[in-house]
Amino acid sequence: MSFAPDPMPAAPRFSICFVCSGNICRSPMAEVVFRSLAADAGLADRVDVTSAGTGDWHVGEHADPRAVDTLAAHGYDGSEHRARQFDATWFHRLDLVVALDRSHERILKSAVTNDIDRSKVQLLRSFEHPRSDSLDVPDPYYSDHAYFGAVLGMIERADRALLAQLAPALRSSPQPQGKP
């Protein structure tokens, strides 16, 4: 009697969560853009991309209509987004927690109890090379559509830089089970 070998376990996916204040403007834009860039690079099956807010005041809401419109004008679909609040218990399953500004970074780092989780928290614009004058992605919430466009441009540049840094490791990891 012969036995077939056990199938290879699925390769772990790299998990990223983008975090802003209410999860209706910046972090959903960063999530949608990064997911699109990963798909364009053939890496969609290697990453899990989510977003959340540090506060709970928009939980369950769609992304801000100006964010959705701005994304759509640039070829992205943010229409399915629903806001949620970041939960510190997620740290154990996340590889990278990307803060959109230094206030989010402080809040996230204050919620962790160990250096491993603290090291997972990084500012989005810290991945840009050369680095910009500010590491913060400004909040467009109290501004107009044009400012949402400027913020999206910052997010696209930083997301591209982040993906460029992650791509070599993602490409060299084993294919998830069931993928050619």
Secondary structure, DSSP 8 states (H G I E B T S, - for coil): -------------EEEEEEESSSSSHHHHHHHHHHHHHHHTT-GGGEEEEEEESSSTTTT----HHHHHHHHHTT---TT----B--GGGGGG-SEEEESSHHHHHHHHHT--SHHHHHHEEEGGGG-SS--S-------TTS-HHHHHHHHHHHHHHHHHHHHHHHHHHHHS---TT--
